[in-house]
């Protein structure tokens, strides 16, 4: 299962496996270049980053 969340110029790709994530990223990268002439830059968030953000209370206001 892959989910794509997009708003303005930001896109978040969520997948159950690294292989799924890589495949959908490459597909999106090719389509963005071909259809719109856009260059995709990757800013990755790893599971370790996610766990660290949870510890500091991300999203708790």
C-alpha positions as CSV (number, residue, x, y, z in Angstrom):
1,X,0.0,0.0,0.0
2,X,1.3,3.4,-1.0
3,X,-0.1,6.8,0.0
4,X,0.7,10.1,-1.5
5,X,0.0,13.3,0.4
6,X,0.5,16.5,-1.4
7,X,-0.1,20.2,-0.6
8,X,1.3,23.1,-2.6
9,X,4.9,22.2,-3.4
10,X,5.3,19.5,-0.7
11,X,4.7,15.8,-1.3
12,X,4.9,13.0,1.3
13,X,5.1,9.4,0.2
14,X,4.2,6.7,2.6
15,X,4.8,3.0,1.9
16,X,4.9,-0.3,3.8
17,X,8.3,-1.3,2.4
18,X,11.4,0.5,1.2
19,X,11.0,-1.2,-2.2
20,X,7.5,0.2,-2.6
21,X,8.7,3.7,-1.6
22,X,11.6,3.6,-4.0
23,X,9.3,2.5,-6.9
24,X,6.7,5.2,-6.3
25,X,9.4,7.9,-5.8
26,X,11.0,7.0,-9.1
27,X,7.6,7.0,-10.9
28,X,6.8,10.4,-9.4
29,X,10.2,11.8,-10.3
30,X,9.9,10.7,-14.0
31,X,6.4,12.0,-14.3
32,X,7.2,15.3,-12.7
33,X,10.1,15.8,-15.1
34,X,8.3,14.6,-18.2
35,X,4.9,16.3,-17.6
36,X,6.0,19.5,-15.9
37,X,9.8,19.9,-16.3
38,X,10.1,19.8,-12.5
39,X,13.1,18.5,-10.6
40,X,12.3,16.5,-7.5
41,X,14.4,16.9,-4.4
42,X,14.3,14.3,-1.7
43,X,14.3,15.1,2.0
44,X,14.0,11.8,3.7
45,X,12.7,11.1,7.2
46,X,13.9,7.8,8.6
47,X,12.2,5.6,11.3
48,X,14.9,6.8,13.7
49,X,14.0,10.4,13.0
50,X,10.3,9.6,13.5
51,X,11.0,8.0,16.8
52,X,13.1,11.0,17.9
53,X,10.3,13.4,17.0
54,X,7.8,11.3,19.0
55,X,10.0,11.6,22.1
56,X,10.1,15.4,21.9
57,X,6.3,15.6,21.6
58,X,5.9,16.5,17.9
59,X,2.4,17.6,17.3
60,X,1.5,18.1,21.0
61,X,0.4,21.6,21.7
